[in-house]
Amino acid sequence: MGNILEFVPTPKVPTQLVLQDNIDIAFCLWAINMFGVQHMEDGQLQTVGPKDLGSLRVEFVLDCLKMAQESELLSDKGKAFITKLLQHP
């Protein structure tokens, strides 16, 4: 018997995140501000608003949404909204 090589494809990261309404935007902003935004060097808290979303990397936003989905801060209904965002192509 020869050696068998196992190939596991790397999942593709979406190049864009489609936000269909204000609820999608609100959940993204909440996740980013709760789990992705750190204190600035001068000690002031930095926040992200709707106008900032277009300048953020998609991977960063998706990571924040995944952290939010795993947290205990959301209800099952809130987690369902985030699941919908994460599954959208």
PyMOL Python script that loads the backbone (N, CA, C, O; Angstrom):
from pymol import cmd

cmd.read_pdbstr("""\
ATOM      1  N   MET A   1       0.837  -1.191   0.000  1.00  0.00           N
ATOM      2  CA  MET A   1       0.000   0.000   0.000  1.00  0.00           C
ATOM      3  C   MET A   1       0.874   1.244   0.000  1.00  0.00           C
ATOM      4  O   MET A   1       1.889   1.314   0.692  1.00  0.00           O
ATOM      5  N   GLY A   2       0.466   2.199  -0.773  1.00  0.00           N
ATOM      6  CA  GLY A   2       1.177   3.465  -0.828  1.00  0.00           C
ATOM      7  C   GLY A   2       0.659   4.423   0.225  1.00  0.00           C
ATOM      8  O   GLY A   2      -0.371   4.192   0.858  1.00  0.00           O
ATOM      9  N   ASN A   3       1.377   5.468   0.387  1.00  0.00           N
ATOM     10  CA  ASN A   3       0.939   6.507   1.324  1.00  0.00           C
ATOM     11  C   ASN A   3      -0.232   7.268   0.725  1.00  0.00           C
ATOM     12  O   ASN A   3      -0.249   7.575  -0.467  1.00  0.00           O
ATOM     13  N   ILE A   4      -1.186   7.558   1.550  1.00  0.00           N
ATOM     14  CA  ILE A   4      -2.351   8.325   1.123  1.00  0.00           C
ATOM     15  C   ILE A   4      -2.222   9.727   1.701  1.00  0.00           C
ATOM     16  O   ILE A   4      -2.072   9.909   2.910  1.00  0.00           O
ATOM     17  N   LEU A   5      -2.283  10.689   0.831  1.00  0.00           N
ATOM     18  CA  LEU A   5      -2.235  12.081   1.262  1.00  0.00           C
ATOM     19  C   LEU A   5      -3.657  12.589   1.457  1.00  0.00           C
ATOM     20  O   LEU A   5      -4.514  12.427   0.589  1.00  0.00           O
ATOM     21  N   GLU A   6      -3.885  13.191   2.585  1.00  0.00           N
ATOM     22  CA  GLU A   6      -5.205  13.752   2.862  1.00  0.00           C
ATOM     23  C   GLU A   6      -5.173  15.240   2.537  1.00  0.00           C
ATOM     24  O   GLU A   6      -4.298  15.969   3.005  1.00  0.00           O
ATOM     25  N   PHE A   7      -6.116  15.675   1.746  1.00  0.00           N
ATOM     26  CA  PHE A   7      -6.217  17.082   1.366  1.00  0.00           C
ATOM     27  C   PHE A   7      -7.472  17.668   1.978  1.00  0.00           C
ATOM     28  O   PHE A   7      -8.584  17.216   1.705  1.00  0.00           O
ATOM     29  N   VAL A   8      -7.282  18.674   2.802  1.00  0.00           N
ATOM     30  CA  VAL A   8      -8.413  19.373   3.407  1.00  0.00           C
ATOM     31  C   VAL A   8      -8.408  20.797   2.848  1.00  0.00           C
ATOM     32  O   VAL A   8      -7.523  21.586   3.179  1.00  0.00           O
ATOM     33  N   PRO A   9      -9.396  21.136   1.998  1.00  0.00           N
ATOM     34  CA  PRO A   9      -9.412  22.486   1.421  1.00  0.00           C
ATOM     35  C   PRO A   9      -9.660  23.545   2.488  1.00  0.00           C
ATOM     36  O   PRO A   9     -10.414  23.333   3.437  1.00  0.00           O
ATOM     37  N   THR A  10      -9.019  24.668   2.311  1.00  0.00           N
ATOM     38  CA  THR A  10      -9.214  25.801   3.206  1.00  0.00           C
ATOM     39  C   THR A  10     -10.504  26.507   2.819  1.00  0.00           C
ATOM     40  O   THR A  10     -10.699  26.847   1.652  1.00  0.00           O
ATOM     41  N   PRO A  11     -11.389  26.732   3.790  1.00  0.00           N
ATOM     42  CA  PRO A  11     -12.630  27.431   3.443  1.00  0.00           C
ATOM     43  C   PRO A  11     -12.342  28.847   2.973  1.00  0.00           C
ATOM     44  O   PRO A  11     -11.451  29.519   3.492  1.00  0.00           O
ATOM     45  N   LYS A  12     -13.098  29.285   1.994  1.00  0.00           N
ATOM     46  CA  LYS A  12     -12.926  30.629   1.462  1.00  0.00           C
ATOM     47  C   LYS A  12     -13.568  31.647   2.397  1.00  0.00           C
ATOM     48  O   LYS A  12     -14.658  31.431   2.926  1.00  0.00           O
ATOM     49  N   VAL A  13     -12.882  32.736   2.582  1.00  0.00           N
ATOM     50  CA  VAL A  13     -13.420  33.845   3.369  1.00  0.00           C
ATOM     51  C   VAL A  13     -14.157  34.759   2.394  1.00  0.00           C
ATOM     52  O   VAL A  13     -13.597  35.150   1.369  1.00  0.00           O
ATOM     53  N   PRO A  14     -15.398  35.099   2.701  1.00  0.00           N
ATOM     54  CA  PRO A  14     -16.139  35.988   1.797  1.00  0.00           C
ATOM     55  C   PRO A  14     -15.413  37.315   1.596  1.00  0.00           C
ATOM     56  O   PRO A  14     -14.778  37.834   2.514  1.00  0.00           O
ATOM     57  N   THR A  15     -15.515  37.847   0.403  1.00  0.00           N
ATOM     58  CA  THR A  15     -14.877  39.134   0.125  1.00  0.00           C
ATOM     59  C   THR A  15     -15.791  40.297   0.483  1.00  0.00           C
ATOM     60  O   THR A  15     -15.353  41.446   0.533  1.00  0.00           O
ATOM     61  N   GLN A  16     -17.055  39.996   0.730  1.00  0.00           N
ATOM     62  CA  GLN A  16     -17.975  41.041   1.149  1.00  0.00           C
ATOM     63  C   GLN A  16     -19.010  40.454   2.093  1.00  0.00           C
ATOM     64  O   GLN A  16     -19.247  39.246   2.107  1.00  0.00           O
ATOM     65  N   LEU A  17     -19.609  41.308   2.865  1.00  0.00           N
ATOM     66  CA  LEU A  17     -20.675  40.926   3.779  1.00  0.00           C
ATOM     67  C   LEU A  17     -21.879  41.766   3.391  1.00  0.00           C
ATOM     68  O   LEU A  17     -21.834  42.995   3.454  1.00  0.00           O
ATOM     69  N   VAL A  18     -22.951  41.102   2.991  1.00  0.00           N
ATOM     70  CA  VAL A  18     -24.140  41.815   2.528  1.00  0.00           C
ATOM     71  C   VAL A  18     -25.045  42.090   3.733  1.00  0.00           C
ATOM     72  O   VAL A  18     -25.529  41.173   4.396  1.00  0.00           O
ATOM     73  N   LEU A  19     -25.253  43.373   3.991  1.00  0.00           N
ATOM     74  CA  LEU A  19     -26.140  43.800   5.076  1.00  0.00           C
ATOM     75  C   LEU A  19     -27.411  44.313   4.437  1.00  0.00           C
ATOM     76  O   LEU A  19     -27.392  45.304   3.706  1.00  0.00           O
ATOM     77  N   GLN A  20     -28.527  43.633   4.714  1.00  0.00           N
ATOM     78  CA  GLN A  20     -29.761  43.919   3.999  1.00  0.00           C
ATOM     79  C   GLN A  20     -30.626  44.996   4.634  1.00  0.00           C
ATOM     80  O   GLN A  20     -31.429  45.633   3.952  1.00  0.00           O
ATOM     81  N   ASP A  21     -30.469  45.201   5.926  1.00  0.00           N
ATOM     82  CA  ASP A  21     -31.326  46.193   6.580  1.00  0.00           C
ATOM     83  C   ASP A  21     -30.638  46.751   7.821  1.00  0.00           C
ATOM     84  O   ASP A  21     -29.505  46.389   8.141  1.00  0.00           O
ATOM     85  N   ASN A  22     -31.348  47.640   8.511  1.00  0.00           N
ATOM     86  CA  ASN A  22     -30.785  48.278   9.700  1.00  0.00           C
ATOM     87  C   ASN A  22     -30.508  47.294  10.823  1.00  0.00           C
ATOM     88  O   ASN A  22     -29.610  47.518  11.635  1.00  0.00           O
ATOM     89  N   ILE A  23     -31.261  46.216  10.880  1.00  0.00           N
ATOM     90  CA  ILE A  23     -31.032  45.209  11.920  1.00  0.00           C
ATOM     91  C   ILE A  23     -29.683  44.536  11.695  1.00  0.00           C
ATOM     92  O   ILE A  23     -28.928  44.331  12.646  1.00  0.00           O
ATOM     93  N   ASP A  24     -29.370  44.189  10.441  1.00  0.00           N
ATOM     94  CA  ASP A  24     -28.072  43.595  10.128  1.00  0.00           C
ATOM     95  C   ASP A  24     -26.944  44.546  10.511  1.00  0.00           C
ATOM     96  O   ASP A  24     -25.947  44.130  11.100  1.00  0.00           O
ATOM     97  N   ILE A  25     -27.105  45.814  10.177  1.00  0.00           N
ATOM     98  CA  ILE A  25     -26.095  46.819  10.511  1.00  0.00           C
ATOM     99  C   ILE A  25     -25.947  46.941  12.022  1.00  0.00           C
ATOM    100  O   ILE A  25     -24.829  47.005  12.533  1.00  0.00           O
ATOM    101  N   ALA A  26     -27.055  46.975  12.733  1.00  0.00           N
ATOM    102  CA  ALA A  26     -27.021  47.117  14.191  1.00  0.00           C
ATOM    103  C   ALA A  26     -26.304  45.939  14.850  1.00  0.00           C
ATOM    104  O   ALA A  26     -25.516  46.134  15.775  1.00  0.00           O
ATOM    105  N   PHE A  27     -26.569  44.724  14.381  1.00  0.00           N
ATOM    106  CA  PHE A  27     -25.904  43.560  14.968  1.00  0.00           C
ATOM    107  C   PHE A  27     -24.413  43.572  14.666  1.00  0.00           C
ATOM    108  O   PHE A  27     -23.609  43.208  15.524  1.00  0.00           O
ATOM    109  N   CYS A  28     -24.028  43.985  13.458  1.00  0.00           N
ATOM    110  CA  CYS A  28     -22.604  44.092  13.123  1.00  0.00           C
ATOM    111  C   CYS A  28     -21.921  45.128  14.008  1.00  0.00           C
ATOM    112  O   CYS A  28     -20.855  44.871  14.567  1.00  0.00           O
ATOM    113  N   LEU A  29     -22.534  46.288  14.130  1.00  0.00           N
ATOM    114  CA  LEU A  29     -21.939  47.344  14.947  1.00  0.00           C
ATOM    115  C   LEU A  29     -21.834  46.921  16.407  1.00  0.00           C
ATOM    116  O   LEU A  29     -20.830  47.193  17.065  1.00  0.00           O
ATOM    117  N   TRP A  30     -22.856  46.263  16.907  1.00  0.00           N
ATOM    118  CA  TRP A  30     -22.810  45.799  18.296  1.00  0.00           C
ATOM    119  C   TRP A  30     -21.666  44.814  18.490  1.00  0.00           C
ATOM    120  O   TRP A  30     -20.902  44.921  19.449  1.00  0.00           O
ATOM    121  N   ALA A  31     -21.550  43.856  17.579  1.00  0.00           N
ATOM    122  CA  ALA A  31     -20.493  42.846  17.694  1.00  0.00           C
ATOM    123  C   ALA A  31     -19.113  43.481  17.610  1.00  0.00           C
ATOM    124  O   ALA A  31     -18.216  43.128  18.376  1.00  0.00           O
ATOM    125  N   ILE A  32     -18.939  44.415  16.684  1.00  0.00           N
ATOM    126  CA  ILE A  32     -17.647  45.081  16.519  1.00  0.00           C
ATOM    127  C   ILE A  32     -17.300  45.884  17.768  1.00  0.00           C
ATOM    128  O   ILE A  32     -16.175  45.813  18.265  1.00  0.00           O
ATOM    129  N   ASN A  33     -18.261  46.642  18.272  1.00  0.00           N
ATOM    130  CA  ASN A  33     -17.989  47.478  19.440  1.00  0.00           C
ATOM    131  C   ASN A  33     -17.838  46.676  20.723  1.00  0.00           C
ATOM    132  O   ASN A  33     -17.158  47.122  21.647  1.00  0.00           O
ATOM    133  N   MET A  34     -18.453  45.509  20.801  1.00  0.00           N
ATOM    134  CA  MET A  34     -18.331  44.669  21.997  1.00  0.00           C
ATOM    135  C   MET A  34     -17.076  43.800  21.974  1.00  0.00           C
ATOM    136  O   MET A  34     -16.437  43.604  23.008  1.00  0.00           O
ATOM    137  N   PHE A  35     -16.726  43.286  20.814  1.00  0.00           N
ATOM    138  CA  PHE A  35     -15.685  42.267  20.762  1.00  0.00           C
ATOM    139  C   PHE A  35     -14.465  42.635  19.919  1.00  0.00           C
ATOM    140  O   PHE A  35     -13.442  41.955  20.000  1.00  0.00           O
ATOM    141  N   GLY A  36     -14.547  43.685  19.120  1.00  0.00           N
ATOM    142  CA  GLY A  36     -13.438  43.977  18.236  1.00  0.00           C
ATOM    143  C   GLY A  36     -12.714  45.272  18.497  1.00  0.00           C
ATOM    144  O   GLY A  36     -11.545  45.409  18.138  1.00  0.00           O
ATOM    145  N   VAL A  37     -13.372  46.214  19.105  1.00  0.00           N
ATOM    146  CA  VAL A  37     -12.761  47.527  19.309  1.00  0.00           C
ATOM    147  C   VAL A  37     -12.060  47.520  20.661  1.00  0.00           C
ATOM    148  O   VAL A  37     -12.649  47.219  21.699  1.00  0.00           O
ATOM    149  N   GLN A  38     -10.790  47.860  20.602  1.00  0.00           N
ATOM    150  CA  GLN A  38     -10.000  47.900  21.836  1.00  0.00           C
ATOM    151  C   GLN A  38      -9.808  49.351  22.249  1.00  0.00           C
ATOM    152  O   GLN A  38     -10.088  50.272  21.482  1.00  0.00           O
ATOM    153  N   HIS A  39      -9.335  49.536  23.451  1.00  0.00           N
ATOM    154  CA  HIS A  39      -9.041  50.899  23.912  1.00  0.00           C
ATOM    155  C   HIS A  39      -7.913  51.472  23.071  1.00  0.00           C
ATOM    156  O   HIS A  39      -6.943  50.788  22.747  1.00  0.00           O
ATOM    157  N   MET A  40      -8.062  52.725  22.731  1.00  0.00           N
ATOM    158  CA  MET A  40      -7.015  53.407  21.971  1.00  0.00           C
ATOM    159  C   MET A  40      -5.816  53.632  22.881  1.00  0.00           C
ATOM    160  O   MET A  40      -5.922  53.532  24.103  1.00  0.00           O
ATOM    161  N   GLU A  41      -4.673  53.939  22.270  1.00  0.00           N
ATOM    162  CA  GLU A  41      -3.441  54.124  23.031  1.00  0.00           C
ATOM    163  C   GLU A  41      -3.542  55.254  24.051  1.00  0.00           C
ATOM    164  O   GLU A  41      -2.892  55.209  25.096  1.00  0.00           O
ATOM    165  N   ASP A  42      -4.356  56.269  23.749  1.00  0.00           N
ATOM    166  CA  ASP A  42      -4.472  57.389  24.683  1.00  0.00           C
ATOM    167  C   ASP A  42      -5.469  57.124  25.805  1.00  0.00           C
ATOM    168  O   ASP A  42      -5.744  58.011  26.614  1.00  0.00           O
ATOM    169  N   GLY A  43      -6.016  55.897  25.858  1.00  0.00           N
ATOM    170  CA  GLY A  43      -6.915  55.514  26.935  1.00  0.00           C
ATOM    171  C   GLY A  43      -8.380  55.773  26.667  1.00  0.00           C
ATOM    172  O   GLY A  43      -9.225  55.395  27.478  1.00  0.00           O
ATOM    173  N   GLN A  44      -8.708  56.408  25.550  1.00  0.00           N
ATOM    174  CA  GLN A  44     -10.104  56.672  25.237  1.00  0.00           C
ATOM    175  C   GLN A  44     -10.700  55.482  24.487  1.00  0.00           C
ATOM    176  O   GLN A  44     -10.029  54.836  23.682  1.00  0.00           O
ATOM    177  N   LEU A  45     -11.938  55.216  24.761  1.00  0.00           N
ATOM    178  CA  LEU A  45     -12.624  54.116  24.103  1.00  0.00           C
ATOM    179  C   LEU A  45     -12.997  54.521  22.687  1.00  0.00           C
ATOM    180  O   LEU A  45     -13.615  55.564  22.473  1.00  0.00           O
ATOM    181  N   GLN A  46     -12.626  53.707  21.737  1.00  0.00           N
ATOM    182  CA  GLN A  46     -12.954  53.948  20.329  1.00  0.00           C
ATOM    183  C   GLN A  46     -14.231  53.182  20.002  1.00  0.00           C
ATOM    184  O   GLN A  46     -14.382  52.028  20.403  1.00  0.00           O
ATOM    185  N   THR A  47     -15.139  53.808  19.285  1.00  0.00           N
ATOM    186  CA  THR A  47     -16.354  53.122  18.854  1.00  0.00           C
ATOM    187  C   THR A  47     -16.474  53.213  17.338  1.00  0.00           C
ATOM    188  O   THR A  47     -15.919  54.109  16.702  1.00  0.00           O
ATOM    189  N   VAL A  48     -17.209  52.266  16.783  1.00  0.00           N
ATOM    190  CA  VAL A  48     -17.418  52.192  15.338  1.00  0.00           C
ATOM    191  C   VAL A  48     -18.875  52.494  15.057  1.00  0.00           C
ATOM    192  O   VAL A  48     -19.759  51.948  15.718  1.00  0.00           O
ATOM    193  N   GLY A  49     -19.139  53.353  14.089  1.00  0.00           N
ATOM    194  CA  GLY A  49     -20.493  53.699  13.691  1.00  0.00           C
ATOM    195  C   GLY A  49     -20.793  53.220  12.282  1.00  0.00           C
ATOM    196  O   GLY A  49     -19.926  52.644  11.625  1.00  0.00           O
ATOM    197  N   PRO A  50     -22.006  53.450  11.814  1.00  0.00           N
ATOM    198  CA  PRO A  50     -22.417  52.971  10.490  1.00  0.00           C
ATOM    199  C   PRO A  50     -21.519  53.453   9.356  1.00  0.00           C
ATOM    200  O   PRO A  50     -21.283  52.714   8.400  1.00  0.00           O
ATOM    201  N   LYS A  51     -21.020  54.671   9.447  1.00  0.00           N
ATOM    202  CA  LYS A  51     -20.166  55.203   8.378  1.00  0.00           C
ATOM    203  C   LYS A  51     -18.810  54.512   8.326  1.00  0.00           C
ATOM    204  O   LYS A  51     -18.123  54.572   7.307  1.00  0.00           O
ATOM    205  N   ASP A  52     -18.418  53.854   9.420  1.00  0.00           N
ATOM    206  CA  ASP A  52     -17.116  53.190   9.482  1.00  0.00           C
ATOM    207  C   ASP A  52     -17.133  51.775   8.897  1.00  0.00           C
ATOM    208  O   ASP A  52     -16.082  51.217   8.579  1.00  0.00           O
ATOM    209  N   LEU A  53     -18.317  51.205   8.758  1.00  0.00           N
ATOM    210  CA  LEU A  53     -18.401  49.802   8.329  1.00  0.00           C
ATOM    211  C   LEU A  53     -17.693  49.527   7.008  1.00  0.00           C
ATOM    212  O   LEU A  53     -17.039  48.494   6.866  1.00  0.00           O
ATOM    213  N   GLY A  54     -17.807  50.409   6.064  1.00  0.00           N
ATOM    214  CA  GLY A  54     -17.202  50.191   4.754  1.00  0.00           C
ATOM    215  C   GLY A  54     -15.685  50.175   4.770  1.00  0.00           C
ATOM    216  O   GLY A  54     -15.067  49.666   3.836  1.00  0.00           O
ATOM    217  N   SER A  55     -15.077  50.719   5.805  1.00  0.00           N
ATOM    218  CA  SER A  55     -13.619  50.776   5.876  1.00  0.00           C
ATOM    219  C   SER A  55     -13.016  49.593   6.631  1.00  0.00           C
ATOM    220  O   SER A  55     -11.794  49.463   6.703  1.00  0.00           O
ATOM    221  N   LEU A  56     -13.856  48.739   7.187  1.00  0.00           N
ATOM    222  CA  LEU A  56     -13.355  47.605   7.968  1.00  0.00           C
ATOM    223  C   LEU A  56     -13.167  46.378   7.084  1.00  0.00           C
ATOM    224  O   LEU A  56     -13.906  46.169   6.122  1.00  0.00           O
ATOM    225  N   ARG A  57     -12.180  45.583   7.421  1.00  0.00           N
ATOM    226  CA  ARG A  57     -11.961  44.324   6.689  1.00  0.00           C
ATOM    227  C   ARG A  57     -13.092  43.349   6.998  1.00  0.00           C
ATOM    228  O   ARG A  57     -13.555  43.264   8.136  1.00  0.00           O
ATOM    229  N   VAL A  58     -13.522  42.631   6.002  1.00  0.00           N
ATOM    230  CA  VAL A  58     -14.608  41.665   6.158  1.00  0.00           C
ATOM    231  C   VAL A  58     -14.229  40.595   7.184  1.00  0.00           C
ATOM    232  O   VAL A  58     -15.066  40.181   7.986  1.00  0.00           O
ATOM    233  N   GLU A  59     -12.992  40.154   7.159  1.00  0.00           N
ATOM    234  CA  GLU A  59     -12.544  39.122   8.096  1.00  0.00           C
ATOM    235  C   GLU A  59     -12.704  39.581   9.537  1.00  0.00           C
ATOM    236  O   GLU A  59     -13.102  38.808  10.408  1.00  0.00           O
ATOM    237  N   PHE A  60     -12.385  40.867   9.781  1.00  0.00           N
ATOM    238  CA  PHE A  60     -12.512  41.446  11.115  1.00  0.00           C
ATOM    239  C   PHE A  60     -13.969  41.440  11.574  1.00  0.00           C
ATOM    240  O   PHE A  60     -14.267  41.048  12.702  1.00  0.00           O
ATOM    241  N   VAL A  61     -14.863  41.869  10.707  1.00  0.00           N
ATOM    242  CA  VAL A  61     -16.289  41.910  11.039  1.00  0.00           C
ATOM    243  C   VAL A  61     -16.802  40.496  11.299  1.00  0.00           C
ATOM    244  O   VAL A  61     -17.543  40.275  12.257  1.00  0.00           O
ATOM    245  N   LEU A  62     -16.418  39.544  10.460  1.00  0.00           N
ATOM    246  CA  LEU A  62     -16.857  38.153  10.642  1.00  0.00           C
ATOM    247  C   LEU A  62     -16.332  37.580  11.954  1.00  0.00           C
ATOM    248  O   LEU A  62     -17.054  36.860  12.644  1.00  0.00           O
ATOM    249  N   ASP A  63     -15.087  37.888  12.305  1.00  0.00           N
ATOM    250  CA  ASP A  63     -14.539  37.416  13.580  1.00  0.00           C
ATOM    251  C   ASP A  63     -15.331  37.978  14.754  1.00  0.00           C
ATOM    252  O   ASP A  63     -15.615  37.263  15.715  1.00  0.00           O
ATOM    253  N   CYS A  64     -15.687  39.256  14.676  1.00  0.00           N
ATOM    254  CA  CYS A  64     -16.484  39.868  15.746  1.00  0.00           C
ATOM    255  C   CYS A  64     -17.856  39.217  15.847  1.00  0.00           C
ATOM    256  O   CYS A  64     -18.346  38.973  16.950  1.00  0.00           O
ATOM    257  N   LEU A  65     -18.479  38.934  14.709  1.00  0.00           N
ATOM    258  CA  LEU A  65     -19.787  38.267  14.706  1.00  0.00           C
ATOM    259  C   LEU A  65     -19.690  36.869  15.304  1.00  0.00           C
ATOM    260  O   LEU A  65     -20.578  36.445  16.043  1.00  0.00           O
ATOM    261  N   LYS A  66     -18.624  36.159  14.989  1.00  0.00           N
ATOM    262  CA  LYS A  66     -18.450  34.805  15.548  1.00  0.00           C
ATOM    263  C   LYS A  66     -18.273  34.856  17.057  1.00  0.00           C
ATOM    264  O   LYS A  66     -18.828  34.023  17.773  1.00  0.00           O
ATOM    265  N   MET A  67     -17.508  35.823  17.549  1.00  0.00           N
ATOM    266  CA  MET A  67     -17.342  35.975  18.998  1.00  0.00           C
ATOM    267  C   MET A  67     -18.675  36.313  19.652  1.00  0.00           C
ATOM    268  O   MET A  67     -18.989  35.806  20.728  1.00  0.00           O
ATOM    269  N   ALA A  68     -19.457  37.168  19.003  1.00  0.00           N
ATOM    270  CA  ALA A  68     -20.761  37.538  19.550  1.00  0.00           C
ATOM    271  C   ALA A  68     -21.690  36.337  19.600  1.00  0.00           C
ATOM    272  O   ALA A  68     -22.442  36.154  20.557  1.00  0.00           O
ATOM    273  N   GLN A  69     -21.627  35.525  18.557  1.00  0.00           N
ATOM    274  CA  GLN A  69     -22.486  34.342  18.486  1.00  0.00           C
ATOM    275  C   GLN A  69     -22.164  33.348  19.601  1.00  0.00           C
ATOM    276  O   GLN A  69     -23.055  32.654  20.092  1.00  0.00           O
ATOM    277  N   GLU A  70     -20.908  33.279  19.996  1.00  0.00           N
ATOM    278  CA  GLU A  70     -20.483  32.349  21.036  1.00  0.00           C
ATOM    279  C   GLU A  70     -20.647  32.908  22.444  1.00  0.00           C
ATOM    280  O   GLU A  70     -20.503  32.178  23.425  1.00  0.00           O
ATOM    281  N   SER A  71     -20.945  34.191  22.544  1.00  0.00           N
ATOM    282  CA  SER A  71     -21.036  34.810  23.863  1.00  0.00           C
ATOM    283  C   SER A  71     -22.371  34.474  24.528  1.00  0.00           C
ATOM    284  O   SER A  71     -23.293  33.948  23.906  1.00  0.00           O
ATOM    285  N   GLU A  72     -22.429  34.794  25.789  1.00  0.00           N
ATOM    286  CA  GLU A  72     -23.666  34.590  26.549  1.00  0.00           C
ATOM    287  C   GLU A  72     -24.461  35.890  26.659  1.00  0.00           C
ATOM    288  O   GLU A  72     -25.415  35.971  27.432  1.00  0.00           O
ATOM    289  N   LEU A  73     -24.074  36.892  25.898  1.00  0.00           N
ATOM    290  CA  LEU A  73     -24.721  38.197  25.992  1.00  0.00           C
ATOM    291  C   LEU A  73     -25.965  38.319  25.136  1.00  0.00           C
ATOM    292  O   LEU A  73     -26.741  39.259  25.310  1.00  0.00           O
ATOM    293  N   LEU A  74     -26.172  37.387  24.213  1.00  0.00           N
ATOM    294  CA  LEU A  74     -27.312  37.450  23.301  1.00  0.00           C
ATOM    295  C   LEU A  74     -28.334  36.368  23.601  1.00  0.00           C
ATOM    296  O   LEU A  74     -27.996  35.288  24.085  1.00  0.00           O
ATOM    297  N   SER A  75     -29.579  36.676  23.308  1.00  0.00           N
ATOM    298  CA  SER A  75     -30.643  35.678  23.409  1.00  0.00           C
ATOM    299  C   SER A  75     -30.530  34.726  22.211  1.00  0.00           C
ATOM    300  O   SER A  75     -29.732  34.951  21.302  1.00  0.00           O
ATOM    301  N   ASP A  76     -31.321  33.687  22.225  1.00  0.00           N
ATOM    302  CA  ASP A  76     -31.336  32.759  21.087  1.00  0.00           C
ATOM    303  C   ASP A  76     -31.774  33.470  19.807  1.00  0.00           C
ATOM    304  O   ASP A  76     -31.279  33.173  18.720  1.00  0.00           O
ATOM    305  N   LYS A  77     -32.705  34.408  19.950  1.00  0.00           N
ATOM    306  CA  LYS A  77     -33.160  35.155  18.780  1.00  0.00           C
ATOM    307  C   LYS A  77     -32.036  36.037  18.220  1.00  0.00           C
ATOM    308  O   LYS A  77     -31.863  36.127  17.005  1.00  0.00           O
ATOM    309  N   GLY A  78     -31.283  36.677  19.095  1.00  0.00           N
ATOM    310  CA  GLY A  78     -30.149  37.485  18.662  1.00  0.00           C
ATOM    311  C   GLY A  78     -29.090  36.632  17.977  1.00  0.00           C
ATOM    312  O   GLY A  78     -28.526  37.036  16.960  1.00  0.00           O
ATOM    313  N   LYS A  79     -28.821  35.462  18.527  1.00  0.00           N
ATOM    314  CA  LYS A  79     -27.849  34.555  17.914  1.00  0.00           C
ATOM    315  C   LYS A  79     -28.336  34.065  16.553  1.00  0.00           C
ATOM    316  O   LYS A  79     -27.528  33.797  15.663  1.00  0.00           O
ATOM    317  N   ALA A  80     -29.647  33.947  16.390  1.00  0.00           N
ATOM    318  CA  ALA A  80     -30.197  33.536  15.092  1.00  0.00           C
ATOM    319  C   ALA A  80     -29.946  34.610  14.038  1.00  0.00           C
ATOM    320  O   ALA A  80     -29.673  34.280  12.883  1.00  0.00           O
ATOM    321  N   PHE A  81     -30.032  35.882  14.408  1.00  0.00           N
ATOM    322  CA  PHE A  81     -29.721  36.964  13.471  1.00  0.00           C
ATOM    323  C   PHE A  81     -28.258  36.882  13.032  1.00  0.00           C
ATOM    324  O   PHE A  81     -27.939  37.040  11.853  1.00  0.00           O
ATOM    325  N   ILE A  82     -27.386  36.636  13.992  1.00  0.00           N
ATOM    326  CA  ILE A  82     -25.962  36.554  13.666  1.00  0.00           C
ATOM    327  C   ILE A  82     -25.675  35.327  12.808  1.00  0.00           C
ATOM    328  O   ILE A  82     -24.858  35.396  11.889  1.00  0.00           O
ATOM    329  N   THR A  83     -26.327  34.216  13.091  1.00  0.00           N
ATOM    330  CA  THR A  83     -26.165  33.022  12.257  1.00  0.00           C
ATOM    331  C   THR A  83     -26.562  33.315  10.825  1.00  0.00           C
ATOM    332  O   THR A  83     -25.899  32.862   9.892  1.00  0.00           O
ATOM    333  N   LYS A  84     -27.630  34.063  10.642  1.00  0.00           N
ATOM    334  CA  LYS A  84     -28.080  34.443   9.298  1.00  0.00           C
ATOM    335  C   LYS A  84     -27.017  35.279   8.594  1.00  0.00           C
ATOM    336  O   LYS A  84     -26.746  35.073   7.411  1.00  0.00           O
ATOM    337  N   LEU A  85     -26.415  36.219   9.313  1.00  0.00           N
ATOM    338  CA  LEU A  85     -25.360  37.051   8.728  1.00  0.00           C
ATOM    339  C   LEU A  85     -24.143  36.214   8.344  1.00  0.00           C
ATOM    340  O   LEU A  85     -23.545  36.432   7.291  1.00  0.00           O
ATOM    341  N   LEU A  86     -23.781  35.268   9.188  1.00  0.00           N
ATOM    342  CA  LEU A  86     -22.604  34.448   8.927  1.00  0.00           C
ATOM    343  C   LEU A  86     -22.814  33.465   7.785  1.00  0.00           C
ATOM    344  O   LEU A  86     -21.849  33.036   7.153  1.00  0.00           O
ATOM    345  N   GLN A  87     -24.056  33.104   7.514  1.00  0.00           N
ATOM    346  CA  GLN A  87     -24.342  32.144   6.445  1.00  0.00           C
ATOM    347  C   GLN A  87     -24.585  32.815   5.122  1.00  0.00           C
ATOM    348  O   GLN A  87     -24.628  32.140   4.093  1.00  0.00           O
ATOM    349  N   HIS A  88     -24.745  34.110   5.112  1.00  0.00           N
ATOM    350  CA  HIS A  88     -25.047  34.816   3.857  1.00  0.00           C
ATOM    351  C   HIS A  88     -23.815  34.803   2.962  1.00  0.00           C
ATOM    352  O   HIS A  88     -22.714  35.088   3.431  1.00  0.00           O
ATOM    353  N   PRO A  89     -23.979  34.482   1.692  1.00  0.00           N
ATOM    354  CA  PRO A  89     -22.821  34.425   0.801  1.00  0.00           C
ATOM    355  C   PRO A  89     -22.177  35.767   0.569  1.00  0.00           C
ATOM    356  O   PRO A  89     -21.191  35.860  -0.162  1.00  0.00           O
TER     357      PRO A  89
END
""", "prot")
cmd.dss("prot")
cmd.show_as("cartoon", "prot")
cmd.util.cbc("prot")
cmd.orient("prot")
